[in-house]
Amino acid sequence: MIKEVNQTCEKLNNALGISVTLPNPKKNALKAAAVCNFVAGVGLVAAGIVFLSKSCAALGSIGIVSSMILRWESKNKAHKS
């Protein structure tokens, strides 16, 4: 997914005549981000349960899903860092 976003942004850069390089995170960076998102997501879900906050629990759920997507991206990454 990161590769596709970078390609789309590169096409947009060419069409607009600008040169903006986007970061291409390595496998270990994606894994670290996945762990951080998971920990934050679990914390938010727990806080949502304790404080009876649906929005906090929903935000935590989004964080957990995001961590799963990042983990999947890191497994599909072609090069290793």
N, C-alpha and C positions, 0 to 999 in steps of 0.2 A: 504494500500500500504506500509506503514511503517513496518507493521508486516511482510509482505512478504520479504521486503529487509533485515530486521534483521534476518529472518530465513535463507535466502540465504547466508548472511555473516557468520552466525554461522556454516553452513555446510562447507564453505570455510575455516573458522578457524580450524575446526576439521580435515579437510583434510590436512592442512598445519601444524597442530600441534602447533598452536599458540593460545593465549588467549587474545582476544581484545573484550571488552564489548562496545556495541554501546548504545548511549543514547536513551531512550524511552520517548519522550516529552509527557507531560500531556496535557489535553484538553485545559486548559487556556493558556499554552505556544503556542499551535497551533493557537488559536484564536488571540493572540497578534501578532504572526508572519504573520497571514493572513491580519490583519489590516495594519501592516507596509508595506507589499508587495503591498497592494492596494493603499495606499497613495503614495508610491514611483512610482508605475505604472502610476497613474493618473498624477502625476507631470511630469513624463517623456513624457507621451502622449501630455500633454499640451505644454511642451517645444518643442516637435517635431513639433507641429502645428505652434507655434509662430516662431520658427527658421527654419521652412521648412526642418526639418531633418527627413528623412524616417527611418533611423536607430534608432534614439532616440524614435520615435513613435513606432517602432516595438519592441524595448526593453521594453517600457512601457506596450505594449499589453501583452508581455510575463509575466511581473510582475503581471498584473491584472489576467491573467489566473492562474498563480501560487497561487495567493491569493484565488481564487475560489476553487482550489484543496485543499489547506490547510484548508479552511473553511469546505469543505466536509469531510476531514479527521477528523477534530475536532468533527463534528456531529456524525461520526461513531465510535468515540473512546469509548471503553467499560467502562473504569473507569473515574471518575471525580477527579479533583485535588482540 
